[in-house]
Amino acid sequence: MNSLDHNYDALVIGGGPAGLAAAVSATQAEARVAIVDDNPGPGGQIWRGEHRRPNSHEAAEWLDRARVKHVEFIGGARVYDQPEKGLLLAETFDGALELRYRKLILATGAREIFLPFPGWTLPGVTGAGGLQALVKSGLPIEGKKVVVAGAGPLLLAVAAYLRKRGADVALIAEQAPLKSLLSFGFGLWRWPGKIIQAINLKRELAGVPHVAGCWPVSANGEERLQSVKFRRGRKTWDVVCDYLACGFHLAPNVELAVFLGCEAPDGVVLVDEFQQTTIPDVYCAGEATGIGGLELSLVEGRIAGLAAADRREEARALFAERRKIRQFADLLNRTFALREELKSLPRPDTVVCRCEDVSFEQLEKQTTWRAAKLHTRCGMGPCQGRICGAAVEFLLAWRPESARPPVFPVKVGSLIRDVKPIAGKGQ
Ligand SMILES: Cc1cc2nc3c(=O)[nH]c(=O)nc-3n(C[C@H](O)[C@H](O)[C@H](O)COP(=O)(O)OP(=O)(O)OC[C@H]3O[C@@H](n4cnc5c(N)ncnc54)[C@H](O)[C@@H]3O)c2cc1C
């Protein structure tokens, strides 16, 4: 297939739940619709790998709908530049690929927030969702002792998954106070489906200690992780383990949207009631518009897809459902807000930017993200601030000031627009 064939009525960036729902809904206009994703298959974070063998009924349904509706899937392609309106460049294994669109739907999801503490860079310390992704990709976890720590409901989902795969989950440490968790639990009566989910998770995790108001203060070991020191109030204690799966909730992936010119105050992409961004014909759905979980991603994706297909009345019919789920998302974000004490986790010599080896002490001497970049190279390594950025924002209240191409690090060949035709991939 020639690169000129990558010409779409609606192009969706991101093949997670929001992107799948958006793409399927956009086909209502019998349009040519494609999803581009940097992973080899569709599914995003939660349904990773399920295009080969779906584990959940919901994943199977959405993947099947995308197939039936002839949504094209372009896997292993990361969008990194827009040289002109309506033309995007994506990097693939074989070189850069040109993608043309009339309507664009951003469904770029979220990533975990990692906060630096002494020892957090030791082998054996991973993100919570990060360890889950490694196990899904084949890391053997059977019989390994794992502690799961940080913030948010993802901790429970990850712990349950790891336990199912044979891990010995020794502790789940949630930084939110017990009082917040209890009022969250009582507030769930408005969302009966969530109560059932919570009961199922609790059953799957029977016997695993789940401690609130508790967080890791250091990870210890010589060559790799051997134990983690936890704090709860004034008490500290050590837990011996093979893995610490640690994530402090999620941060929306907004870099691409910001680069395209969409407004994203407060770190979330601003959208109107039809999920349209501040740029005409560019929509956004899912975690990039604010952390809200699977159901919100799906309904936002459906609205964005229908709106892009000019089916506004059908989109409008979903507004009430979205409103109700957003109320749940607001409760979730209030409950799991990060506590101030976590700002004192790093010691002066704790590495914050692990790509460029920048310590907390070096950053404290700077006043802005820009100054920190210029003087320390913080955020300028291979991850381009994707790991340290959210930590710096929490610890020092700095935000990146702009997004420039390439949005992701790419090969020199891609930078000089080495546009290669690649074979089109169906799902
Ligand atoms: C690591 C991790 C693990 C999670 N695990 C669970 C879980 O077990 N259970 C649960 O209930 N929730 C989980 N979540 C939360 C879950 O992902 C969300 O609730 C929701 O499903 C997100 O859907 P989405 O479509 O908005 O984003 P995602 O599912 O994150 O999909 C976004 C997709 O866009 C792709 N993408 C981003 N930028 C580009 C680009 N420039 N070019 C090409 N592709 C791009 C990403 O690679 C990704 O595949 C997890 C989140 C994370 C970050």
PDBQT file of the ligand as one rigid body, heavy atoms in Angstrom, charges set to zero:
ROOT
HETATM    1  C1  LIG A 501      -0.107   1.394  33.014  1.00  0.00    +0.000 C 
HETATM    2  C2  LIG A 501      -1.599   1.406  33.194  1.00  0.00    +0.000 A 
HETATM    3  C3  LIG A 501      -2.276   0.225  33.527  1.00  0.00    +0.000 A 
HETATM    4  C4  LIG A 501      -3.667   0.227  33.708  1.00  0.00    +0.000 A 
HETATM    5  N1  LIG A 501      -4.294  -0.943  34.077  1.00  0.00    +0.000 NA
HETATM    6  C5  LIG A 501      -5.619  -0.911  34.357  1.00  0.00    +0.000 A 
HETATM    7  C6  LIG A 501      -6.302  -2.064  34.848  1.00  0.00    +0.000 A 
HETATM    8  O1  LIG A 501      -5.713  -3.127  35.035  1.00  0.00    +0.000 OA
HETATM    9  N2  LIG A 501      -7.627  -1.967  35.131  1.00  0.00    +0.000 N 
HETATM   10  C7  LIG A 501      -8.312  -0.796  34.957  1.00  0.00    +0.000 A 
HETATM   11  O2  LIG A 501      -9.517  -0.745  35.243  1.00  0.00    +0.000 OA
HETATM   12  N3  LIG A 501      -7.711   0.295  34.470  1.00  0.00    +0.000 NA
HETATM   13  C8  LIG A 501      -6.396   0.273  34.193  1.00  0.00    +0.000 A 
HETATM   14  N4  LIG A 501      -5.761   1.414  33.751  1.00  0.00    +0.000 N 
HETATM   15  C9  LIG A 501      -6.575   2.604  33.505  1.00  0.00    +0.000 C 
HETATM   16  C10 LIG A 501      -7.183   2.485  32.095  1.00  0.00    +0.000 C 
HETATM   17  O3  LIG A 501      -6.146   2.553  31.160  1.00  0.00    +0.000 OA
HETATM   18  C11 LIG A 501      -8.189   3.573  31.839  1.00  0.00    +0.000 C 
HETATM   19  O4  LIG A 501      -9.191   3.515  32.794  1.00  0.00    +0.000 OA
HETATM   20  C12 LIG A 501      -8.880   3.542  30.478  1.00  0.00    +0.000 C 
HETATM   21  O5  LIG A 501      -9.216   2.286  30.103  1.00  0.00    +0.000 OA
HETATM   22  C13 LIG A 501      -8.043   4.297  29.497  1.00  0.00    +0.000 C 
HETATM   23  O6  LIG A 501      -8.573   4.240  28.191  1.00  0.00    +0.000 OA
HETATM   24  P1  LIG A 501      -8.046   5.237  27.087  1.00  0.00    +0.000 P 
HETATM   25  O7  LIG A 501      -8.544   4.708  25.794  1.00  0.00    +0.000 OA
HETATM   26  O8  LIG A 501      -8.362   6.633  27.462  1.00  0.00    +0.000 OA
HETATM   27  O9  LIG A 501      -6.448   5.140  27.144  1.00  0.00    +0.000 OA
HETATM   28  P2  LIG A 501      -5.397   3.942  26.955  1.00  0.00    +0.000 P 
HETATM   29  O10 LIG A 501      -5.996   2.632  27.220  1.00  0.00    +0.000 OA
HETATM   30  O11 LIG A 501      -4.213   4.353  27.746  1.00  0.00    +0.000 OA
HETATM   31  O12 LIG A 501      -5.036   4.020  25.389  1.00  0.00    +0.000 OA
HETATM   32  C14 LIG A 501      -4.273   5.054  24.835  1.00  0.00    +0.000 C 
HETATM   33  C15 LIG A 501      -3.446   4.485  23.708  1.00  0.00    +0.000 C 
HETATM   34  O13 LIG A 501      -2.895   5.536  22.933  1.00  0.00    +0.000 OA
HETATM   35  C16 LIG A 501      -1.577   5.183  22.553  1.00  0.00    +0.000 C 
HETATM   36  N5  LIG A 501      -0.869   6.424  22.229  1.00  0.00    +0.000 N 
HETATM   37  C17 LIG A 501      -0.654   7.507  23.014  1.00  0.00    +0.000 A 
HETATM   38  N6  LIG A 501       0.014   8.461  22.324  1.00  0.00    +0.000 NA
HETATM   39  C18 LIG A 501       0.224   7.972  21.078  1.00  0.00    +0.000 A 
HETATM   40  C19 LIG A 501       0.879   8.489  19.906  1.00  0.00    +0.000 A 
HETATM   41  N7  LIG A 501       1.420   9.697  19.875  1.00  0.00    +0.000 N 
HETATM   42  N8  LIG A 501       0.921   7.702  18.798  1.00  0.00    +0.000 NA
HETATM   43  C20 LIG A 501       0.367   6.457  18.792  1.00  0.00    +0.000 A 
HETATM   44  N9  LIG A 501      -0.256   5.918  19.879  1.00  0.00    +0.000 NA
HETATM   45  C21 LIG A 501      -0.327   6.674  21.000  1.00  0.00    +0.000 A 
HETATM   46  C22 LIG A 501      -1.043   4.470  23.810  1.00  0.00    +0.000 C 
HETATM   47  O14 LIG A 501       0.075   3.667  23.551  1.00  0.00    +0.000 OA
HETATM   48  C23 LIG A 501      -2.265   3.648  24.192  1.00  0.00    +0.000 C 
HETATM   49  O15 LIG A 501      -2.270   2.374  23.558  1.00  0.00    +0.000 OA
HETATM   50  C24 LIG A 501      -4.388   1.438  33.547  1.00  0.00    +0.000 A 
HETATM   51  C25 LIG A 501      -3.706   2.620  33.187  1.00  0.00    +0.000 A 
HETATM   52  C26 LIG A 501      -2.329   2.612  33.013  1.00  0.00    +0.000 A 
HETATM   53  C27 LIG A 501      -1.631   3.900  32.644  1.00  0.00    +0.000 C 
ENDROOT
TORSDOF 0
